[in-house]
Amino acid sequence: RGLGTCNWGQGIPLAGGIILEMTGLDRVVRNEGDTIRVEPGMVIEAVDDAARARGRELRMFPSSKRISTIGGFVGGGHVGIGSVAWGILHDRGNLAALQAISLEETPRIVELRGSEVNLMHHTYGTTGIVTEIELPLAHAQAWREAVVDFEDFMDAARFGHAMASADGLLVKMVAVNAWPYPSYFTPLARFIRDGRHTVHVIVAEPSAVFFEELAAEHNGTIVYQGPEGMGDFGRPLYEFSFGHARFHANKVNPKLLTNIGIFPHNDILGAVGRVYARFRDLGPLRLDFKRMDGQLTCQGAPLFEYQGPEHMARFIEELQSEGVQSANTHTMHVKENGMKPITARERAFRAAMDPHGLCNPGKFEASDVETADIGASLPTTGWHQPALAS
């Protein structure tokens, strides 16, 4: 385990095994050209700082960048700030290499490159011990963060889509928040106007003038903008996106939860409009734009108070009926979570790397344990990239 910042209990043991505390492995192994190779216990912000010291930066990072490890992100995460431009970690080219040690009587050092890196990515530490991670880098930019508010939610959604799909702009984050979700962002309170929907944006300085034009064209008002991470609200704006957004909501109301849906790339705004209209009385919709398998999409779902497993199952089925594929964020199992395809190849690799089942036993799939968590039975479709690209 890294620093324990995950959303779904990826590092919590279910059936014995061992826990390795990895934060002592925190060296930069190599930092040259357009890649950086580091040990898995290095905090992600430190990795990015090392790259930026020579004019490069990470392509993407989670909203927990300041407090989580790069190994935790690669092993348990999938998306982040930067994914609106670069895609998700699973997409070809976003992980350069992984080095790992098998748990055998005579351990092997294994180097994975190319598409083989996905045999270990997002497996919650069940496929061996990752010892080094090599990441591709982008050229560093001066980034501007901004909050834009809107009277009409679909204006906000259309602006977010326009920003995310503008090929000539350098954009790092686009997050759409239906009212009253912005009211949960208490550190941003002085920028939040009652009843207004917001879009959070991070854009490179050379693209800022085009961002301002798009905001005006979509009836938006820029209520805050400034250099990334320099706002007087005490944290970078990206800490109000992805998983961190719900953390802020749960500080206000611990009963609030959601799921993660993927909106169809060829009907993003249509599906967003239908979901917003159908569930607006249940709770506010929140979206993070990203690329996935070569296509622009967005992920998100309404936020609401938990009412029981039957209600959650019905909500998921209704969400999926609007063309939205659902992962299962209410289970701790890799397969049942549905963000990563598990085939015979993945099972064979896991068995070869950990023949005695010592690495996070019970986490790979629900059938590994006698009693799976109740969330594993929710009727989610999982994410199927080919279906999204059809």
C-alpha positions, 0 to 999 in steps of 0.5 A, spaced: 500 500 500 502 507 498 499 512 503 491 509 503 488 515 499 484 510 495 476 511 494 474 504 494 478 500 499 483 497 494 489 496 499 484 493 505 485 486 506 479 481 505 482 474 506 489 474 510 495 475 506 501 480 507 501 488 507 507 491 504 508 499 506 511 502 500 513 509 502 520 508 503 521 506 496 521 513 494 527 515 489 527 517 482 531 512 478 532 516 471 529 522 469 531 524 462 528 525 455 521 525 455 520 519 461 521 519 468 522 512 472 521 512 479 520 507 485 512 506 487 512 510 494 514 516 491 509 522 492 506 524 486 507 531 487 514 530 488 515 526 481 511 532 478 516 537 481 522 532 479 520 533 472 518 540 472 525 542 474 527 540 467 521 543 463 517 537 463 511 535 467 506 529 468 501 527 463 496 526 468 495 525 476 489 524 481 486 529 485 490 526 491 496 528 487 499 532 494 498 526 498 498 519 494 503 515 491 505 514 484 504 506 485 497 507 488 495 511 482 498 506 477 495 500 481 489 502 484 487 509 480 485 510 472 484 517 471 486 524 473 487 531 471 490 531 464 486 525 462 481 530 458 487 531 453 491 524 454 486 519 456 486 514 462 492 510 464 489 504 461 490 507 454 496 505 450 502 509 451 500 512 458 504 507 462 511 506 459 514 501 463 513 497 470 518 493 474 515 488 479 518 482 483 514 475 483 512 472 490 515 465 488 520 461 492 525 464 487 522 471 486 523 473 479 524 481 476 519 482 471 519 488 466 513 490 463 513 494 456 508 496 451 501 493 452 503 488 457 503 494 463 496 493 463 497 486 466 499 490 473 495 497 472 489 497 476 490 490 479 490 493 487 496 490 488 494 483 487 499 481 481 506 482 484 510 487 487 511 493 483 518 496 484 519 501 479 514 505 474 516 509 468 512 514 465 511 518 459 512 526 460 509 532 457 512 539 456 511 543 462 506 549 461 504 555 465 497 553 467 491 557 469 485 555 473 478 558 473 471 557 476 465 559 471 458 559 473 452 559 469 444 560 470 442 554 466 445 547 467 445 545 459 449 552 458 454 549 463 455 542 460 455 545 453 461 550 455 464 544 458 464 540 452 466 545 448 472 546 452 474 539 452 473 538 445 477 544 442 483 541 439 487 547 438 487 549 446 491 546 451 486 544 457 488 540 463 481 539 467 474 540 465 469 539 471 461 540 471 457 541 477 450 542 477 447 546 483 447 545 489 453 541 488 457 547 488 455 549 495 458 543 498 465 546 496 466 550 502 473 553 501 470 556 495 464 559 498 466 566 496 466 564 489 459 560 489 453 564 487 446 561 490 443 557 484 448 557 479 452 551 476 459 551 475 465 549 471 472 548 473 477 549 468 485 548 468 487 551 461 494 553 459 496 561 459 496 561 451 489 558 451 486 563 456 483 568 451 480 562 447 477 560 454 474 566 456 471 567 449 468 560 450 465 562 457 462 568 454 459 565 448 456 560 453 453 565 457 458 563 463 461 568 468 468 567 470 467 568 478 475 566 479 481 565 475 488 565 477 495 561 476 494 554 478 495 552 485 495 560 487 488 561 490 487 564 497 482 558 498 488 554 500 489 548 495 489 547 487 482 547 484 483 540 481 482 538 489 475 540 487 474 534 481 474 527 481 474 523 487 476 530 491 469 533 489 465 527 493 470 528 499 468 535 500 460 533 499 461 528 505 464 533 509 457 537 509 453 530 509 456 523 510 450 520 507 451 522 500 454 517 495 454 516 487 456 511 482 461 513 476 457 512 469 461 513 462 457 517 457 457 515 450 462 519 446 457 520 440 451 522 444 455 526 450 450 532 451 444 528 449 445 523 455 447 528 459 441 532 458 437 526 459 440 524 466 440 531 468 432 531 467 431 524 470 435 525 476 435 532 478 430 531 484 434 525 486 441 529 487 446 534 483 449 531 477 457 532 477 461 530 471 469 530 469 471 530 462 476 525 459 478 522 453 478 514 453 480 509 448 481 515 443 474 518 444 472 524 448 467 522 454 465 524 461 464 520 467 459 522 473 453 521 476 448 524 480 449 525 488 444 523 493 443 520 500 444 512 500 437 509 501 439 501 501 441 496 496 435 496 492 434 503 491 442 503 488 440 497 484 434 501 481 438 507 480 444 504 476 439 500 471 435 507 470 442 510 469 444 505 464 437 505 460 439 512 458 446 510 455 451 511 460 455 505 462 456 504 469 462 502 473 461 499 480 464 503 485 461 500 491 465 493 491 472 492 493 474 487 487 477 488 481 473 484 476 466 486 479 468 494 479 468 493 472 473 499 470 478 493 468 477 487 463 479 481 466 480 475 461 484 469 462 490 472 460 490 477 466 488 471 471 494 467 468 499 473 469 496 473 476 497 466 478 504 466 475 506 472 479 503 470 485 502 462 485 500 462 493 495 468 493 499 472 498 498 479 494 491 482 497 487 475 497 480 476 495 481 483 491 482 480 484 474 478 483 469 476 488 469 469 487 476 469 491 472 469 497 467 466 500 463 472 502 463 478 497 461 484 499 454 486 497 456 491 492 459 486 488 452 484 486 449 491 483 447 490 476 452 494 473 455 494 466 462 495 467 466 500 462 467 497 455 471 501 451 469 498 444 462 499 445 463 507 447 467 507 440 461 504 436 
